[in-house]
Amino acid sequence: MLHPSYMELIDHINKVNNEMGNEKINSRYSLVMAASKRARALIDKESPMIVDKYNGRMLSMAIAEMEAEKVGVITREPSQEEMETVGFEEMAVVDLSDKFDEEE
């Protein structure tokens, strides 16, 4: 069994979000994405918010920061640019009409 559980971590994050006036999260996906983004920030040399007891295991550190209620999650709607899809004209063109030489 994982400790802390997903639900415990979500509760900790929602407590921080409530204090900051951010929306609550309800999904494990949001939790996993937040943990991975925080771990990436730690790998990129951002300062940890708790005493380092994880000897370089950044994902463990990120989860411990969440459990210590040092991390919140900001949710947002995707921008219009992020929602637009690539038009047909902008797609890469692959010409499959060339005939390949048959092996002898």
N, C-alpha and C positions, 0 to 999 in steps of 0.2 A: 504494500500500500504506500502511496506517495504521501509524504508529509512535507509541507502542508498540502492539503487536498486542493483541487481546483476551486471548489466552492469557498474554502477559507481564503484563498488568494483573491478571488473575486470580491469577497466581503471586505478585505483589507483595501483593495483598490477603490471600491465604491465609497468607503469611508473617506479616503483622500479626495476622491472626486466630489463628494458632497461638500467637504470643507472648501474646495476650490470653486464650487458652483458649476462643475461639469456634469454631463449626463452620466448615468450609471451604465455599466456594461453588464451583459447577461450571458455572453457566449464564451466558451472555452477558446474559440478562435481568436477573439480579441485579447485574451489573456496570453496565449501563446505568441501572438504577434508582438505584444508589448514586451514580453520577456526576451524575445529574440532581438528586438530593436535595442533594448537596454543593454543586453550582452554585447551587441555590436558596438555600441557607444563606449562601453568599457574596454573592449578590445582596441578601439581607436584612441585609447588613452584618456578618456574622460574620467574625472575623479570619482571614485566610489563614494557613496553616501553613508556607508557603514564601515566598521573596522574590518579589515581584510582577514578573514579566517578561512578562506577557500582556496588559497595557494594557486591563484591563476585560473581557477575554473569560473569563467565569467558568467556562464548561464546560472550556475549555483549562486553566484553573487547577486545577479539580477533578481532571482527568485527571493533571496534573503532580503533584498531591499524592498520588494513588494510586501513581504510578510511583516517587515518593520514599519510599514506604512510610510515609506519614503517616495513611492512612485505612484502617480496617477496616470490615467489614460484619457487622452483627449480624442473624442470621435468627431469626425467631420464628414460632410457630404463631399463627394468628388467634384472637382471643378468641371466646368463645361468642356475645357480642353481635354481633361482626362476621360470624359464620357464620349467624346467624338471618336468615331471609328475611322480607320484609314479607308479612303475612297478607292475604288477600283483602279483609277488612273495612277494612284500612288504606290500600288503594289508592285513588288518585284516581278519581272517577266522572265519566265523560263521557257526557252524554245525547245520543245520536244519533237520538232519536225525533222531534225537532222537524223539521217540514217547512220547507224554505226556499222563499221566494217565488221563482217563476221569473222570469227576466228577460223584459221585454216586448219 
